[in-house]
Amino acid sequence: MSFLFAPPPQAVLPIVGEKNLYFSLHRVYFIGHNYSAHNKELNAPDEPVIFLKPVDAVVPVPEGTVAEIPYPPQSDNFQHEIELVVALKSGGRDLTPEEAEKAIYGFAVGCDFTRRDWHFRMRDKGQPWEKGKTVDSALPVTALRPIERTPELQNLGIWLYVNSEKKQDGNIDQMLFTPAELISHLSKFWELKAGDIVFTGTPAGVGPVKKGDILKGGIAGVGTLDMKIV
């Protein structure tokens, strides 16, 4: 097989404790409005919003490194959203929550950065959100922690600091839908596959960042994510 130009490299995530084994990425799904407090913050409906982003926006962040996130053009309101990321080792259609649970490989910490000004502008016009939600190199994700090395997803704190000031402070228990329920719901619309990852929503406290800001986020028992806006 010949190509007109060189194909892009396969997008991957590192795996905790593995030096030469990587998780190859397929699709990146997002769930909106999945935390009770953030729902109130955005005056959003209870049913989660689903959208996708290109896999090449993912920035792998190995342990002990800092992700440099470029401040995007065409925005004066670039905001952080710390999230639990779920990675799938298998897929399928019309999965039950029990089947969805068995499809999970592991978890990571991710931050979904958003041009909030464009997000709201497009939303208010009833138009697609891509100008607000799709940003180059703005999806930092930690190394994946396999499910057998992760505590049960109960009463785990999720948080984010900007310049040492806590901005987001939530708990996984505030999710309206569990990861297994979300995966099951997604599988009704798309055939899920190994390599898919799901950003499961963000707690209250999202807010703007600027160039030079230092961010640190994390989820108890899952990992921590260090970032700098450049």
Buried (B, 14 or more C-beta within 10 A) or exposed (E): EEEEEEEEEEBBBBBBEEEEEBBEBBBBBBBBBBBBBBBEBBEBEEEBBBBEBEBBBBBBBEEEEBBEBBBBEEBEBBBBBBBBBBBBBBBBEEBEBEBBBEBBBBBBBBBBBBBBBBBBBBBEEEEEBBBBBBBEBBBBBBBBBBBEEBBEBEEBBBBBBBEEEEBBBBBBEBBBBBBBBBBBBBBEEBEBEBBBBBBBBBBBBBEBBEEEBBBBBBBBBBBBBBBBBE
